[in-house]
């Protein structure tokens, strides 16, 4: 082969090599892969920055970023979706600070005030709380007849039963047997059997005061109410009452990283299958798993600190700046809203669990019962939350506002305004013990046309002292308007309360 021929052959080989190599590397069996299925080698994101891959395999840096992100997002979700459990836990633990044990009645016999920390209490009617614990055995609860309203919620704040006038005995009193998930025995005759999937349960009762007789309204609770184990059926003990008026106790869950310790305490105490498996899996993904020590390492501890901070900010955003019109009673007309605007005590809407509504309720309030979420005309209670003035601005404790309720106010029993601290969601600390006013108060007077104008500010406006509720300079606050025994004009929205109007 001469030199010229060798040169031509070499050139031809060079020309063919890419084609031959390409043919050799091309799979015989190929799919039409959509572009959206592929992962580029570099992906730019707003939250995590650049993510790097080798043919779909994440780099070490990308693995770290994404694992930190998923752990953080799950920590936030665990906080937001675990609030029903931690809220009940904090309530039950806080009752111990009043000297109560499970089965004892904690009674605010001389009404509630800002010295006790509790989510959105009503200070113009007496409250009674108790823990019904069925871990060891069923518990018997004897409820006196009379003007009482209340319910029992389980350890995940799900409604178990109503008590009092909205309960199955319609205010006639009665004996209930609360049975836990593990009990296999028989129930004695003559008791209304109530089954609960959790060991710890919270009972709340509100005594309705008639003719201003506070002592008479709580007499039945003091002398006839009692909770005791089934094993003491033949020789029941006397009821124990822990008087809590004026007590400095806290019943509100934490907003910092210690929140996760509260959640862990619930998971460790309750049955493994007490909660939704997906929720249990969420808790386990951040280290909260039944039967295991909750011991986050240094990396996870930092993530949990951030998780609590972000979740707290998120809960406050959802609660105090709702982004969905469905929670507003009068969209585009008034600022009043409620997480119960949909009328479901389970926050359900056509098969959807409305997550933001549940978060809003449990961050802001306490006490789940259908009678509160979806009252019937003339019974139960209706709630409207005011956080903003007529221009959509947060209420400022250093300024003066007025709110007018048109006549006639559709409340068969009475109506009230309560003022709550923007920080604690409990009663705003002021020089007024009540932290609010209701229509039973003799100082509250109507306008000439039968409407009522209420005033909110740091100082009483001249001539309106009886209709004034005090606020504080430098403090945010929010207000609950309650209608007890709401009437049809509230339901059909032919009656609309006025907004908070800034008084210049």
N, C-alpha and C positions, 0 to 999 in steps of 0.2 A: 504494500500500500504506500503510494507516494505521499509526500508531505502535504500537497494540496488536498488530497482526498482525506487525510487525517484531520486537517483543519476544518473541512466542511462537516465531517461527522461529529466533531466536537461541538461545533456551533449548533448543529441540529439537536444534539443531546441536551444542550443547555436550554434550547427553546422548548423542548418537550418536558423537561423535568417538572416545572410547576404544574403543568396539566396532569402529569402522571401522579405526582404527589397528591394533588387535589382529588384526583379520582380515587386514590388509595384511601384517603382520609374521609371521604364522603360515605355516610352509612348507606347500606343497601335499602334499609327500611326507614323511611323518614315520614314524620308527621308534618302537617301544616300548623306549626306552632303559632298561636296568636301572640302578637307583640305584648299584650297586657299580661301574659303569663310569665314573661321573662323578667329577670332581675338584672338591671344594668350593673356594671362594676362600680359605679358611683351614683349614689342617690342623695339628693339634698333635701333636708327636712327643716321645718321651722323650729321644732322643739329640740331635736337632737343634733342638728347640724348635718355634716356629711357622713353617710354610711357607706362603707367600702365592702366589696365582695370580690372573690375570684370565682367567676363562673357560677354565681349563686351561693358560694360558701362565704359566710360572714367572717370578716377579719376579727382578730382578738379585740381590737378597739370597739368594733361594732357590737360584738357580743357583750362587752362590758356595758356599753351605753344602753343597749336594749334590755338587758337583765336588770340594770338599775331602774330603768324606766318602768318595767312591768312590776317590779317590787314596789316602787313608789305608787304607781296607779292602784295596785291592789291594797296598799296601806290606806290610801284615800278612800277607796270603795269600802273597805272593811270598817272604817270610821263611819262613813255616811250610812251604810246599810246595816251596821250593827247597833245604831243608836236606839232602836226599840229595846234591845236587850240591856244596854248600859244604862238607859234611863230608868228602867224598872229596878236594876241592881242598885243604882245610886239612891233611889227612893227607899228601898228596903233597908239599905245600910244606914241611911240618914235617920230613919226612924229609931235605930238603936241609940243614936245620940240623944234621943229624948228619954232614954231609959227603958225602951220597950224591947220585949222579946217576941219571937214569932207567936202569934195568937193574941197578943195584947192589943188593945185599942189605943191608938194615939189620937187624942182628942184636943182640938183647938176650941176649948169650951168658951173662952172669952174672945173669940174671933182671932183671925190671923193678922199678922203685921209684918213689916219688913225685916224683923229680927231673924225670922226663919227664911231660908232660901228654898224656894219651891217654884217650879214653872207655872206661871199664870194662875195663881190662886185667886179666889174671890174672898175679900175680907169682910163682907157684910153678912155672911152666913157661916155657921160653924161647920167644920170638917172633921171627919173621923177616918183614920187609915188603919189598916192592919195587914200583916203578912199571914197568908194561909199556906202553910207548908205541909205537903203531903208526901214527903220523901220516905219517912219511916212508916206511916200508915195514913189512912184517910182522916180527914178533919171534919168535925161537926161545927157548923156555924149557925147560931141562933140569932135571928134578926128580929127586933121588936116591931110591933105595928106602929104606924104613925107616918108623919110627913117627912119621909126620907127619900132621897134620890141617890143612886150610886150604881156601882158595877164592880166586877172582878175581871182583871186582866192577867194573863199568864206571863211567864218570864221573858217572852219576846213581844210583850205588849199587845197580844191578840186578845180580843174580847172573849170572855168565857161565859159570863151571864150578867144580867142586870139584877139589881136588888132594889128594894123600896117600891115606890109607886110605879116605876117603869119596869119592875121585875115581874116574874111569872106569878107572884102572889099579890101583885097590885097594891102594895102598901099594907097588906094585912099581917105582915110579919110571917114567920115560919122557920122551919128547921131544914137546913141544907146539909147534905153529905158530899164533901168534895173528895173525889177519888182520883189518884194519880195514875200514871201509865203502867206501873208495875203491879198494881193490886189485883189479885185474883179471887178474893173472898166474896162473901155475900154482903148485901146491904140490908140493914134493918128496915122494918116496915115504918111508914110514917115520915120518911125523909125524902125530900126532893134531891135526887142524885145528880150531881154536876161533875162531869169528867173533864180533866185538864191534862194536856200532854207534858206539862212541866211540873217540877217539884215546888218551886217558889211561885206564889201568886200574890198579887197586890189587890186589896179591897179598898175602895174609897166610897164614903157616904157623905152626903151633904144634908144637914138638917134644915128644913124650911121653917124659918121663924115666923110665927103668927102673932099679930098684935104687939110686936116688939118684945115678946117674952122669950128672951134668950135662954134662960134657965130651963123653962118648960120644954123648949125644942130639943134639948140634949138629955133630958131626964131618962128617956127610954134607953139611950145608948149607954149611959152611966150605970144603970141598974139591971138591964135585961140582956144586953148584947154580950155574947161570949163565944169563944172558939176553943175547942178542946179535942184531943185525940179520940178516935172511935173506941179505943180500949177503955176509956173512962165513961162510956155511955151510961152504965148503971149508977155511977157516982160522980156526976159532972162537977168540976170545980167552978168557983165563982169567976166571973169575968174580971180581968185586970185592965185598968185604965191608966195610961200615962198622959197626964195633962201637959199640953205643949204650948199653950199661949205664952208668948214672950220668950220661948226657948230659942237659943241661937244654934240652929242645926243646919246642915246642908244636905239637900236631897237631889242635887243636880250633878250629872256626870262631868268628868274632867274635859277640858278643851286642849290639853297638852299631851305629851307622849304617855303620861300615866293612864290615859284613856284605854290603851291597849291592855294594861293590867286589869282594869275593870272588866273588859270584854273577856279576857282569859278566865277570870274568876267565874263568869257565867258558864262558859263552855265546860270548865272542869266540874262544876257542880251539877249541871243538868244532864239528862240522858243524852247519849250520843246521837240519837235520832230525833231529838226534840225540835230541831230546826231543819229548814230546807237543806238537802244535801249539797246543792250548789253553793249556798251560803256557808255551810260548814267547810266546804272545800276552799272558799275564798279566805276564811279565817286561817285554815291550815297552811295556806300558801305563804303566809307571813309569819308562821311559827306558832300559831295558836291552835293547838290540837289536843283533843281530850286524851288524858292519860300521859301526856308528855310535858316536860318542864318548858315553860316559855322563857327562853334564854337567848335573846337576839345577840349576835356578835357585834363588834364595833361598827362594821359596815352597815348592818341592818338597823342598829340603834339610830344611826344618823338618818337613815331613810325613814324610819318611823317618826322621828322628830319632825322632819319635813312633811311627812304624810299627815300628821295631826294638824300642823299649821295650815297646810293647803286645804284639808278637809273642813277645818273650822271656818276658814274664809269662804269656802264654797257653800257651806250650810248657811252662813250669814247672808251671802249673796242671794241664794234661793229664797230665804225667809224674808228678807227685808227689801229685795228688789226682784219680785217675781217676773219672769220673762214671758209667761204664758197668760193669755187673756182669760183662760178658763177658770182661774182662781178668783177673778174679780166678779163681784156681785153686779156691778153696773158699769161695764166696760165703756170707756169714753165719757162717762158722766160723773162718776165718783171714784175715789181712791180706795174704798173699802174692799177688803178681800179676805179669803179664808182657804186653808188647805182642805176644808170640808165642802168647798163650793160644789163639788161633784156629787155630794150626798152619800159617799161610801165610807163606812168605818174601816174598810179594808183597802181603801184607795184604789179601787178597781173601776175601770171604764171600758166596757165592751171587750173584756178579755185581757186588758192591759193593766198591769200594776203600775200606777202613775208614780214613778220613783221620786220625782221632785216634790209631789204633794206629801208623800210619806216622810221625806227628809224634813220638809218644812214643819210638819206637825210635830214630829218628835224632837226637833231642835227647839221649838218654841213652846210647846204645850205638854199637857199630861192628861191621862184619863181617856181611854177609848171606849165608846159605847155607841151603838147605832142610834140611840135616843138623842145623842149630841150631834152625830153626823147627819142624820136625816130625821129631824123631829116631825111629829104629827101635829096638825093644827090644834093648838090649845094645850099641848103637852111638851115636855122636854125643854130644850133651850136652843137658841140660835146665837151664833157668834160672828161678829164682824170685826176685823182687825184693821186698825188705823195706824199707819207708820209715817204717812206723808201729808203735807198740807194740800190745799186745793191746787197748787202749782206743781205738785210732785216732789217737793223738797222735804227732806227728813225733818221731823219735829225737833225743835230746839228748846231745851228746858229754860233757856234764858229769855225766851220770847213769850208773848201772850197770844193765845188762839181762842176762838169760840166755835162751838158746834151747835147747830139747832136741829132738834128732832121735831118734825112736823106733827101736828095733831090730826087725828088721835094716834098715839103710839100703839102699835099692834102687839101688846104684851098682856096676856090675861092675868099673870101674877105680878111681875114687876120687871123693871129694866135697870141696868147699871152701867157705869163706866169705871174701868179699872186702869190704872197707869202702871206700866212695867218698865224696868230699867233696860236700856238697850244692851248693856253688858251681860247681866245675869238672867234676864227674862223673868226675874222675880219682881216683887213689889218695889217700886222706886222708893229709895230712902229719902224721906222728907220729914217735916215737923208734924205732918198729919198722919195719925195712926192708921186711918183707913186706907190711904192710898187710892181712894176713889169714892164715889157716891152712888147711891141707888135711889129709886123713886119712893122707897119706904122711909127715907130720911126726912124728917119734918122740916129741915132747913131748905130742901129743894123746892123751889116754887116755879109755877108755870107762867108763861107770858099771857098777855090779855087774850090772845086767840087760842089758848090751850096748848100751844107748842112749848117746848122746853129748850132754853139756851144754856149750855154748860160752858164754863170758862176754864182754861188751862194756862197756868203761868206761874212765875216765881212769887208774885204778889197778888193778893185778892183785888179784883177791880171794884172800884167804889160802887156801891149799890147792888152788887152781885155776889156778895160774900158767901151766901148760902148755896150758890150754884158753882162754887169755885173749887178746883182740884189743884193742889200745889205741884209745881215742877221745880227743877233746880238748875241754876246757872252752870254751864259747862257739862251738862248731862244730856245725852240722847234719851229718848223714851218712845214707847208705843202704847197704844190704848186698845183695850177690848171693849166693844159695845156688846152687852148681853141682853137678850130678850127672853125672859122666862115665860113659858106658855105662849110662844109666838102665834099670832093670828093670821088669817088668810092674806091680808094686805102685804105681810112680809113675804109670804110664799110667792104670790103672783107679781111682786115687785111694784105694786101700785103705790106703796109707801117707800120713800127713799130718804135715808138720813142725809143731813147736810155734811159737807166736808169740813175739815179743819181750816178755818179762815184766819189768816194772820191779822192781828189787830195792830196797826201801825201806831 
